Amino acid sequence: MVSQRVQDYAYKRSLHTAQPSCWALSQFTFLFTKIFRQNNSIFVRSSNEISFFKNMDEQVGEQQITLEQKLANIAKNIRTSSPTPNSRGKVDDLESRNFTLQEEVKDLRIQLGGKQNDINKIQELLNKRTAELEKTKNEFDEKMKKMRGIFNGANKSLMELRQTVASKDTEIEELKATVESMKEKYEESKNIVDENKRSTEKLTTEMHSQSATYNAQIEQLESKLRQSNQQIVQIKEEFQQYKTRAHALLEQKNSRGENDTEILELVAAKKKLESELTFKSSELKYSQDKLKIAERDLKRAYEINTQLESEFEKAQRAAKENSDTVKSIQKQLDNLTEDNDHLKAALKETEARYLANVEDFEERLADAIEAKEKNLKQKQEENEALQKISEQLSEELSQVRLELSQRNEQIEELKKQVSGKTQMTSISAVKNVIKNENSRSSSPSSLTSRNSGNYNTLSDLLADMEERTSNISDKDKDNSFKLQHMAEMLNESEAQVQKLLEQEKILKEEIRKLDRLEKRQNLSVEYLKNVVLKFFETDPSGREPLVPVISTILQLSPEETKSLKENAIDATNSNQVVIGFGVL
């Protein structure tokens, strides 16, 4: 049981060291999300710029439509006005120029319609790609949420494992304290046993000395008792002899009347013998009492000796039990030390493999981050180029708007010229228009020519308008080229997003492998042995229900589980034997 606790503790320690792996994965996820958002922001900027170009083209188209309407109004005014004979040639010239301008405007409208169709197609493609990218982004966000949930669950599991490790540490400390207390109790019991042993030996020595003393006293008393008995017997014999002699003497006295002196002597001797007999009897009684007391003391000493021997046996049994307990604890401690050494070696090996995996993962992560940084730098450069193009287009748009405003002013002046009543007023208006045109668009050389009195004609003005129209067409082509370039960039961004999704899939698979590897480290070998034996001992037709159990224990992937299940089914089918018309 203690060995199992130590194994659990070592495994929790190995899981505790796995925290840097989760930290590295979270850091990589953060960087991956940051790069994806930056790419997404670049795509959004590109979409905004495309929308800006589309709005710019729409404004140009609207301004061209406004220009057409104004030209139509001018033509209408020219037709409805009552020209003078002197100004009819000029009006015809203006009508021909107006017709030419209308044809050019029609061509521009056709070109603009084609460009608008191209823009609509590109916009549809862009909307489609945007929807796909938005869908991919949502899927990626969902996957990121799932990954965050997995990481949160892993962090929660790590916290629980840390708490379990702390509890295991507490249990180990308690076991160590128990071992120390048992050692102290063993030492105390050993000291008590030694003290009891010394006391028992001392008491035994004293009992033996007292027993020898009592035995000597008993022998002395017994010898005195024998002597007293012999003396009593001798005195009794002498007394009987005395009685016999006294009786004989009394008979002789009575018969012969002899001397009283001998009688007195005999009486005195009798009294003396009686007193000696009394003294010997009292001395015998005293010896008997003393013998009884000695026997009682000897019996008490034997009882005390028996009690001490029983206590000594109990102390020996307790000492033996304590010795067995200490030996068992020492054996468990040796086993724990040996298991701890094995676990340390396994932990070092696991840490080495883990550090190698972490270094490999960090290298791949650094390569991926470097590639993403290069890609991001390239995207930033492309974004800066697009911003420059946007600024150039904005400047060109402002120039086009300025030119359109100038054309509107020219048309207003032409309208005033056509609606004038006199030819001189018309000619002066035309000259004013030419002067205004020369003042707006002429170079320093044109200023010199203006000062010299040479003015541009209306045909030069219309030629300049044709040149401006061709410039607008060139700008449309340039815009179309830029839109095509942006579409290519969009395709590259989608390819990059696809690569990122593939890398995300690979990373998820690596995370699952690491998770399965960590779960396998907590595998109970005994339980696995029982399940595998059950799997092989079971009839092939009954092995299929054990496949999910083995898959759960070994943390198999779905492909490995499917392969194991198919092999179990194939083994079942191959073990079927055809007998007669049936299958056995």
C-alpha positions as CSV (number, residue, x, y, z in Angstrom):
1,M,0.0,0.0,0.0
2,V,2.8,2.4,0.9
3,S,4.6,1.5,-2.3
4,Q,1.5,2.3,-4.3
5,R,1.2,5.6,-2.6
6,V,4.8,6.4,-3.5
7,Q,4.2,5.4,-7.1
8,D,1.2,7.7,-7.2
9,Y,3.3,10.5,-5.7
10,A,6.1,10.0,-8.3
11,Y,3.6,10.0,-11.2
12,K,2.0,13.2,-9.9
13,R,5.4,14.7,-9.7
14,S,6.1,13.7,-13.3
15,L,2.7,15.3,-14.3
16,H,3.7,18.4,-12.2
17,T,6.7,18.8,-14.5
18,A,4.5,18.7,-17.6
19,Q,3.3,22.3,-16.9
20,P,5.9,23.9,-19.2
21,S,4.5,21.9,-22.1
22,C,1.0,23.3,-21.6
23,W,2.5,26.8,-21.2
24,A,4.4,26.4,-24.5
25,L,1.2,25.2,-26.3
26,S,-0.8,28.2,-24.9
27,Q,2.0,30.5,-26.0
28,F,2.0,29.0,-29.5
29,T,-1.8,29.3,-29.6
30,F,-1.6,32.9,-28.7
31,L,1.0,33.6,-31.4
32,F,-1.0,31.6,-33.9
33,T,-4.1,33.6,-33.1
34,K,-2.2,36.9,-33.3
35,I,-0.8,36.0,-36.8
36,F,-4.2,34.9,-38.0
37,R,-5.8,38.1,-36.8
38,Q,-3.0,40.2,-38.5
39,N,-3.6,38.3,-41.8
40,N,-7.3,38.9,-41.3
41,S,-6.8,42.6,-40.7
42,I,-4.7,42.8,-43.9
43,F,-7.5,41.1,-45.8
44,V,-10.0,43.5,-44.3
45,R,-7.8,46.4,-45.4
46,S,-7.5,45.0,-48.9
47,S,-11.3,44.6,-49.0
48,N,-11.8,48.2,-47.9
49,E,-9.4,49.4,-50.6
50,I,-11.2,47.4,-53.2
51,S,-14.5,48.9,-52.0
52,F,-12.8,52.3,-52.2
53,F,-11.7,51.7,-55.8
54,K,-15.2,50.6,-56.7
55,N,-16.7,53.7,-55.2
56,M,-14.1,55.8,-57.1
57,D,-15.1,54.1,-60.4
58,E,-18.7,54.7,-59.6
59,Q,-18.1,58.3,-58.9
60,V,-16.1,58.6,-62.2
61,G,-19.0,56.9,-64.0
62,E,-21.5,59.3,-62.4
63,Q,-19.4,62.3,-63.3
64,Q,-19.2,61.0,-66.9
65,I,-23.0,60.6,-66.9
66,T,-23.3,64.1,-65.6
67,L,-20.9,65.2,-68.4
68,E,-23.1,63.4,-71.0
69,Q,-26.2,65.1,-69.7
70,K,-24.5,68.5,-69.8
71,L,-23.3,67.8,-73.4
72,A,-26.8,66.8,-74.3
73,N,-28.2,70.0,-72.8
74,I,-25.6,72.0,-74.8
75,A,-26.6,70.2,-78.0
76,K,-30.2,70.9,-77.2
77,N,-29.6,74.5,-76.5
78,I,-27.6,74.7,-79.8
79,R,-30.4,73.2,-81.7
80,T,-33.2,75.3,-80.1
81,S,-31.3,78.6,-80.3
82,S,-31.8,80.9,-83.2
83,P,-28.4,81.4,-84.6
84,T,-27.4,84.3,-86.7
85,P,-26.0,83.9,-90.2
86,N,-22.6,84.9,-89.1
87,S,-22.5,82.3,-86.3
88,R,-24.0,79.4,-88.2
89,G,-20.6,78.0,-89.2
90,K,-19.3,78.2,-85.7
91,V,-22.4,76.4,-84.4
92,D,-22.0,73.6,-87.0
93,D,-18.4,73.2,-85.9
94,L,-19.6,73.0,-82.3
95,E,-22.2,70.4,-83.2
96,S,-19.6,68.3,-85.0
97,R,-17.4,68.5,-81.9
98,N,-20.4,67.7,-79.8
99,F,-21.1,64.6,-81.9
100,T,-17.5,63.5,-81.6
101,L,-17.6,64.0,-77.9
102,Q,-20.8,62.0,-77.6
103,E,-19.3,59.2,-79.6
104,E,-16.3,59.2,-77.3
105,V,-18.5,59.3,-74.3
106,K,-20.4,56.3,-75.7
107,D,-17.1,54.5,-76.1
108,L,-16.1,55.5,-72.6
109,R,-19.5,54.2,-71.3
110,I,-19.0,50.9,-73.1
111,Q,-15.5,50.6,-71.6
112,L,-16.8,51.7,-68.3
113,G,-19.6,49.1,-68.5
114,G,-17.0,46.4,-69.3
115,K,-14.8,47.5,-66.4
116,Q,-17.9,47.7,-64.2
117,N,-18.7,44.1,-65.2
118,D,-15.2,43.1,-64.3
119,I,-15.5,44.9,-61.0
120,N,-18.8,43.2,-60.3
121,K,-17.3,39.8,-61.1
122,I,-14.3,40.6,-58.9
123,Q,-16.7,41.9,-56.2
124,E,-18.8,38.7,-56.4
125,L,-15.6,36.6,-56.2
126,L,-14.4,38.8,-53.4
127,N,-17.7,38.4,-51.6
128,K,-17.6,34.7,-52.1
129,R,-14.0,34.6,-50.9
130,T,-14.9,36.9,-48.0
131,A,-17.8,34.6,-47.0
132,E,-15.5,31.5,-47.2
133,L,-12.9,33.3,-45.2
134,E,-15.5,34.4,-42.7
135,K,-16.7,30.8,-42.4
136,T,-13.1,29.6,-42.1
137,K,-12.6,32.2,-39.4
138,N,-15.7,31.2,-37.5
139,E,-14.6,27.5,-37.7
140,F,-11.2,28.5,-36.6
141,D,-12.7,30.5,-33.7
142,E,-14.8,27.5,-32.7
143,K,-11.7,25.3,-32.8
144,M,-9.8,27.8,-30.8
145,K,-12.6,27.8,-28.2
146,K,-12.5,24.0,-28.1
147,M,-8.7,24.2,-27.7
148,R,-9.1,26.8,-24.9
149,G,-11.6,24.5,-23.3
150,I,-9.1,21.6,-23.6
151,F,-6.4,23.8,-22.2
152,N,-8.7,24.9,-19.3
153,G,-9.6,21.3,-18.6
154,A,-5.9,20.4,-18.7
155,N,-5.1,23.2,-16.3
156,K,-7.9,22.1,-14.0
157,S,-6.6,18.6,-14.1
158,L,-3.2,19.8,-13.3
159,M,-4.5,21.8,-10.3
160,E,-6.3,18.7,-9.1
161,L,-3.2,16.6,-9.6
162,R,-1.2,19.2,-7.7
163,Q,-3.7,18.9,-4.8
164,T,-3.5,15.1,-5.0
165,V,0.3,15.4,-4.9
166,A,0.1,17.7,-1.9
167,S,-2.1,15.2,-0.1
168,K,0.3,12.4,-1.1
169,D,3.1,14.4,0.3
170,T,1.2,14.8,3.5
171,E,0.5,11.1,3.7
172,I,4.2,10.4,3.2
173,E,5.1,12.8,5.9
174,E,2.6,11.2,8.2
175,L,4.1,7.7,7.4
176,K,7.5,9.0,8.1
177,A,6.3,10.5,11.4
178,T,4.6,7.1,12.2
179,V,7.9,5.3,11.4
180,E,9.8,7.7,13.7
181,S,7.2,7.2,16.5
182,M,7.4,3.5,16.1
183,K,11.1,3.6,16.3
184,E,10.9,5.7,19.5
185,K,8.3,3.3,20.9
186,Y,10.6,0.4,20.0
187,E,13.5,2.1,21.8
188,E,11.4,2.7,24.8
189,S,10.1,-0.8,24.8
190,K,13.6,-2.1,24.4
191,N,14.8,0.0,27.3
192,I,11.8,-1.2,29.4
193,V,12.6,-4.8,28.5
194,D,16.3,-4.3,29.4
195,E,15.3,-2.6,32.7
196,N,12.8,-5.5,33.4
197,K,15.5,-8.0,32.6
198,R,18.0,-6.4,34.9
199,S,15.3,-6.1,37.7
200,T,14.3,-9.7,37.1
201,E,17.9,-10.9,37.3
202,K,18.4,-8.8,40.4
203,L,15.2,-10.2,42.0
204,T,16.2,-13.7,40.9
205,T,19.6,-13.3,42.5
206,E,18.0,-12.0,45.7
207,M,15.4,-14.8,45.6
208,H,18.1,-17.4,45.2
209,S,20.1,-15.9,48.1
210,Q,17.0,-15.6,50.3
211,S,15.9,-19.1,49.3
212,A,19.4,-20.4,50.2
213,T,19.2,-18.4,53.5
214,Y,15.7,-19.8,54.2
215,N,16.8,-23.3,53.3
216,A,19.7,-23.0,55.6
217,Q,17.5,-21.7,58.4
218,I,15.0,-24.4,57.7
219,E,17.7,-27.0,57.9
220,Q,19.0,-25.5,61.1
221,L,15.5,-25.4,62.5
222,E,14.9,-29.0,61.4
223,S,18.1,-30.1,63.0
224,K,17.2,-28.2,66.2
225,L,13.7,-29.8,65.9
226,R,15.2,-33.2,65.6
227,Q,17.5,-32.5,68.5
228,S,14.6,-31.1,70.5
229,N,12.5,-34.2,69.6
230,Q,15.4,-36.4,70.6
231,Q,15.8,-34.5,73.9
232,I,12.1,-34.7,74.5
233,V,12.1,-38.4,73.8
234,Q,15.1,-38.7,76.1
235,I,13.5,-36.6,78.8
236,K,10.3,-38.6,78.4
237,E,12.3,-41.8,78.7
238,E,14.1,-40.3,81.7
239,F,10.8,-39.1,83.1
240,Q,9.3,-42.6,82.6
241,Q,12.4,-44.0,84.2
242,Y,12.0,-41.5,87.0
243,K,8.4,-42.3,87.4
244,T,9.2,-45.9,87.5
245,R,11.9,-45.4,90.0
246,A,9.7,-43.0,92.0
247,H,6.9,-45.4,91.9
248,A,9.3,-48.2,92.9
249,L,10.7,-46.0,95.6
250,L,7.3,-45.1,96.9
251,E,6.4,-48.7,97.0
252,Q,9.6,-49.4,98.8
253,K,9.0,-46.5,101.1
254,N,5.6,-47.6,101.8
255,S,6.8,-51.1,102.3
256,R,10.1,-50.4,103.9
257,G,9.8,-46.8,105.2
258,E,13.1,-45.6,103.7
259,N,14.6,-42.1,103.8
260,D,12.6,-39.0,102.8
261,T,15.8,-37.5,101.5
262,E,15.8,-39.6,98.4
263,I,12.2,-38.7,97.9
264,L,12.9,-35.0,98.0
265,E,15.8,-35.5,95.6
266,L,13.5,-37.3,93.3
267,V,10.8,-34.7,93.6
268,A,13.4,-32.0,92.9
269,A,14.7,-34.0,89.9
270,K,11.1,-34.4,88.7
271,K,10.5,-30.7,88.9
272,K,13.7,-30.0,87.2
273,L,12.8,-32.4,84.5
274,E,9.3,-30.9,84.2
275,S,10.8,-27.4,83.9
276,E,13.2,-28.6,81.2
277,L,10.4,-30.3,79.5
278,T,8.3,-27.1,79.5
279,F,11.3,-25.1,78.3
280,K,11.9,-27.6,75.5
281,S,8.2,-27.6,74.6
282,S,8.1,-23.8,74.4
283,E,11.4,-23.9,72.4
284,L,9.9,-26.5,70.1
285,K,6.7,-24.4,69.7
286,Y,8.9,-21.4,68.9
287,S,10.8,-23.4,66.4
288,Q,7.6,-24.6,64.8
289,D,6.2,-21.1,64.6
290,K,9.5,-19.8,63.1
291,L,9.4,-22.7,60.6
292,K,5.8,-21.8,59.6
293,I,6.9,-18.2,59.1
294,A,9.9,-19.3,57.1
295,E,7.6,-21.6,55.0
296,R,5.2,-18.7,54.5
297,D,8.0,-16.4,53.4
298,L,9.3,-19.0,51.1
299,K,5.9,-19.5,49.6
300,R,5.5,-15.8,49.1
301,A,9.0,-15.6,47.6
302,Y,8.0,-18.4,45.2
303,E,4.8,-16.5,44.3
304,I,6.7,-13.3,43.7
305,N,9.2,-15.2,41.6
306,T,6.4,-16.8,39.5
307,Q,4.8,-13.3,39.0
308,L,8.2,-11.9,38.0
309,E,8.8,-14.7,35.6
310,S,5.3,-14.2,34.0
311,E,6.0,-10.5,33.7
312,F,9.4,-11.2,32.2
313,E,7.8,-13.5,29.7
314,K,5.3,-10.8,28.8
315,A,8.1,-8.3,28.4
316,Q,10.0,-10.7,26.2
317,R,6.9,-11.3,24.1
318,A,6.3,-7.5,23.8
319,A,9.9,-7.0,22.9
320,K,9.7,-9.7,20.3
321,E,6.5,-8.2,18.9
322,N,8.1,-4.8,18.8
323,S,11.2,-6.3,17.2
324,D,9.0,-7.9,14.5
325,T,7.1,-4.7,14.0
326,V,10.3,-2.7,13.6
327,K,11.7,-5.3,11.2
328,S,8.5,-5.1,9.2
329,I,8.6,-1.3,9.1
330,Q,12.3,-1.5,8.2
331,K,11.5,-3.9,5.4
332,Q,8.7,-1.6,4.1
333,L,11.1,1.4,4.4
334,D,13.7,-0.6,2.4
335,N,11.1,-1.4,-0.2
336,L,10.0,2.2,-0.3
337,T,13.6,3.3,-0.8
338,E,14.1,0.8,-3.6
339,D,10.8,1.8,-5.2
340,N,11.8,5.5,-4.8
341,D,15.1,4.8,-6.5
342,H,13.4,3.0,-9.4
343,L,10.8,5.8,-9.6
344,K,13.6,8.4,-9.6
345,A,15.3,6.6,-12.5
346,A,12.0,6.3,-14.4
347,L,11.3,10.0,-13.6
348,K,14.7,11.0,-14.9
349,E,14.2,9.0,-18.1
350,T,10.7,10.5,-18.5
351,E,12.0,14.0,-17.9
352,A,14.8,13.4,-20.5
353,R,12.2,12.2,-23.0
354,Y,9.9,15.1,-22.1
355,L,12.7,17.7,-22.4
356,A,13.7,16.2,-25.8
357,N,10.1,16.5,-26.9
358,V,9.8,20.0,-25.6
359,E,13.1,21.0,-27.4
360,D,11.8,19.5,-30.6
361,F,8.5,21.2,-30.2
362,E,10.2,24.5,-29.4
363,E,12.4,24.2,-32.5
364,R,9.3,23.5,-34.6
365,L,7.5,26.3,-32.9
366,A,10.4,28.7,-33.5
367,D,10.5,27.7,-37.2
368,A,6.8,28.2,-37.5
369,I,6.9,31.6,-35.7
370,E,9.9,32.7,-37.9
371,A,7.9,31.6,-41.0
372,K,4.8,33.5,-39.8
373,E,6.9,36.6,-39.0
374,K,8.4,36.5,-42.5
375,N,4.9,36.0,-44.0
376,L,3.7,38.8,-41.8
377,K,6.5,41.1,-42.8
378,Q,5.8,40.3,-46.5
379,K,2.1,41.0,-45.9
380,Q,3.0,44.3,-44.2
381,E,5.2,45.3,-47.2
382,E,2.4,44.4,-49.5
383,N,0.0,46.4,-47.4
384,E,2.3,49.4,-47.5
385,A,2.5,49.0,-51.3
386,L,-1.3,48.8,-51.4
387,Q,-1.5,51.9,-49.3
388,K,0.9,53.7,-51.6
389,I,-1.2,52.6,-54.6
390,S,-4.3,53.8,-52.7
391,E,-2.7,57.2,-52.1
392,Q,-1.7,57.4,-55.8
393,L,-5.2,56.5,-56.9
394,S,-6.6,59.0,-54.4
395,E,-4.4,61.7,-56.0
396,E,-5.4,60.6,-59.5
397,L,-9.0,60.7,-58.4
398,S,-8.6,64.2,-57.1
399,Q,-7.0,65.2,-60.4
400,V,-9.8,63.5,-62.3
401,R,-12.4,65.4,-60.2
402,L,-10.5,68.6,-60.8
403,E,-10.5,67.9,-64.6
404,L,-14.2,67.1,-64.5
405,S,-14.9,70.4,-62.7
406,Q,-12.8,72.2,-65.3
407,R,-14.8,70.5,-68.0
408,N,-18.0,71.5,-66.3
409,E,-16.9,75.1,-66.2
410,Q,-15.9,74.9,-69.9
411,I,-19.3,73.4,-70.8
412,E,-21.0,76.2,-68.9
413,E,-19.0,78.7,-70.7
414,L,-19.8,77.0,-74.0
415,K,-23.4,77.0,-73.1
416,K,-23.2,80.8,-72.4
417,Q,-21.4,81.2,-75.7
418,V,-24.0,79.3,-77.7
419,S,-26.9,81.1,-75.9
420,G,-25.3,84.6,-76.6
421,K,-27.1,86.9,-79.0
422,T,-24.2,88.4,-80.9
423,Q,-21.2,86.9,-82.6
424,M,-18.8,89.3,-80.9
425,T,-20.1,88.2,-77.5
426,S,-19.7,84.5,-78.6
427,I,-16.2,85.1,-79.9
428,S,-15.3,87.0,-76.7
429,A,-16.8,84.2,-74.6
430,V,-14.8,81.6,-76.6
431,K,-11.7,83.7,-76.1
432,N,-12.4,83.9,-72.3
433,V,-12.8,80.1,-72.2
434,I,-9.6,79.7,-74.1
435,K,-7.9,82.1,-71.7
436,N,-9.3,80.2,-68.7
437,E,-8.1,76.9,-70.1
438,N,-4.7,78.3,-70.8
439,S,-4.5,79.8,-67.3
440,R,-5.4,76.4,-65.7
441,S,-3.4,73.9,-67.8
442,S,-0.7,75.7,-69.6
443,S,3.1,75.4,-68.8
444,P,5.5,78.3,-68.3
445,S,6.0,78.2,-72.1
446,S,2.3,78.5,-72.6
447,L,2.3,81.6,-70.3
448,T,4.9,83.1,-72.6
449,S,2.8,82.3,-75.6
450,R,-0.2,83.8,-73.9
451,N,1.6,86.9,-73.2
452,S,2.6,87.0,-76.8
453,G,-1.1,86.9,-77.8
454,N,-1.3,83.3,-79.3
455,Y,-4.5,81.6,-78.0
456,N,-5.6,77.9,-78.2
457,T,-8.5,77.1,-80.4
458,L,-11.6,75.0,-79.4
459,S,-10.2,72.1,-81.4
460,D,-7.1,72.0,-79.2
461,L,-9.3,72.1,-76.2
462,L,-11.3,69.1,-77.5
463,A,-8.1,67.3,-78.4
464,D,-6.9,67.8,-74.8
465,M,-10.3,66.4,-73.7
466,E,-9.6,63.3,-75.8
467,E,-6.2,62.9,-74.3
468,R,-7.8,63.2,-70.8
469,T,-10.3,60.6,-71.8
470,S,-7.5,58.2,-73.0
471,N,-5.8,58.9,-69.7
472,I,-8.9,57.9,-67.8
473,S,-9.1,54.7,-69.9
474,D,-5.4,54.0,-69.0
475,K,-6.3,54.6,-65.4
476,D,-9.2,52.1,-65.7
477,K,-6.8,49.5,-67.1
478,D,-4.3,50.3,-64.3
479,N,-7.2,49.9,-61.8
480,S,-8.2,46.6,-63.4
481,F,-4.6,45.4,-63.2
482,K,-4.4,46.4,-59.6
483,L,-7.7,44.6,-58.9
484,Q,-6.3,41.5,-60.6
485,H,-3.2,41.8,-58.4
486,M,-5.3,42.1,-55.3
487,A,-7.3,39.0,-56.4
488,E,-4.0,37.1,-56.7
489,M,-3.0,38.4,-53.2
490,L,-6.4,37.2,-51.9
491,N,-5.8,33.7,-53.4
492,E,-2.3,33.7,-51.8
493,S,-4.0,34.7,-48.4
494,E,-6.5,31.8,-48.8
495,A,-3.6,29.4,-49.5
496,Q,-1.8,30.7,-46.5
497,V,-5.0,30.2,-44.4
498,Q,-5.3,26.7,-45.7
499,K,-1.7,26.0,-44.7
500,L,-2.4,27.4,-41.2
501,L,-5.5,25.2,-40.9
502,E,-3.4,22.2,-41.8
503,Q,-0.8,23.2,-39.3
504,E,-3.5,23.6,-36.7
505,K,-4.7,20.1,-37.5
506,I,-1.2,18.7,-37.1
507,L,-0.8,20.6,-33.8
508,K,-4.1,19.3,-32.4
509,E,-3.0,15.7,-33.3
510,E,0.3,16.3,-31.5
511,I,-1.6,17.7,-28.5
512,R,-3.8,14.6,-28.5
513,K,-0.7,12.3,-28.7
514,L,0.9,14.1,-25.7
515,D,-2.4,13.9,-23.8
516,R,-2.7,10.1,-24.5
517,L,1.0,9.7,-23.5
518,E,0.4,11.4,-20.2
519,K,-2.6,9.3,-19.5
520,R,-0.7,6.1,-20.3
521,Q,1.8,7.0,-17.6
522,N,-0.8,6.5,-14.9
523,L,-1.6,3.1,-16.2
524,S,-2.1,0.2,-13.8
525,V,0.0,-2.6,-15.1
526,E,-1.8,-5.2,-13.0
527,Y,-5.2,-4.1,-14.4
528,L,-3.8,-4.1,-17.9
529,K,-2.4,-7.6,-17.4
530,N,-5.8,-8.9,-16.3
531,V,-7.6,-7.2,-19.2
532,V,-5.1,-8.6,-21.8
533,L,-5.3,-12.1,-20.3
534,K,-9.1,-11.8,-20.3
535,F,-9.0,-10.7,-24.0
536,F,-6.8,-13.6,-25.0
537,E,-8.5,-16.2,-22.9
538,T,-12.0,-15.1,-24.1
539,D,-13.5,-16.9,-27.1
540,P,-12.8,-14.8,-30.3
541,S,-16.5,-14.2,-30.7
542,G,-16.6,-12.5,-27.3
543,R,-13.6,-10.3,-27.7
544,E,-15.3,-7.4,-29.4
545,P,-16.9,-6.0,-26.2
546,L,-13.4,-5.8,-24.6
547,V,-12.1,-3.6,-27.4
548,P,-13.5,-0.3,-25.9
549,V,-12.0,-1.3,-22.5
550,I,-8.5,-1.8,-24.0
551,S,-8.9,1.4,-26.0
552,T,-9.8,3.3,-22.9
553,I,-6.9,1.8,-20.8
554,L,-4.2,2.3,-23.5
555,Q,-5.7,5.7,-24.7
556,L,-5.8,4.5,-28.3
557,S,-6.6,6.8,-31.2
558,P,-9.8,6.3,-33.2
559,E,-7.7,4.7,-36.1
560,E,-6.0,2.3,-33.6
561,T,-9.3,1.4,-32.0
562,K,-10.9,0.8,-35.4
563,S,-7.9,-1.4,-36.5
564,L,-8.1,-3.4,-33.2
565,K,-11.9,-3.9,-33.6
566,E,-11.5,-5.0,-37.3
567,N,-8.7,-7.5,-36.3
568,A,-10.9,-8.9,-33.5
569,I,-13.8,-9.3,-36.0
570,D,-11.4,-10.9,-38.5
571,A,-10.2,-13.3,-35.8
572,T,-13.8,-14.2,-35.0
573,N,-14.6,-14.9,-38.6
574,S,-11.3,-16.8,-39.2
575,N,-12.0,-19.1,-36.2
576,Q,-15.4,-20.2,-37.5
577,V,-15.4,-23.8,-38.7
578,V,-17.9,-25.1,-41.2
579,I,-19.5,-28.4,-40.2
580,G,-22.0,-29.8,-42.6
581,F,-24.4,-27.1,-43.6
582,G,-23.8,-25.0,-40.4
583,V,-21.1,-22.8,-39.1
584,L,-19.6,-23.7,-35.7
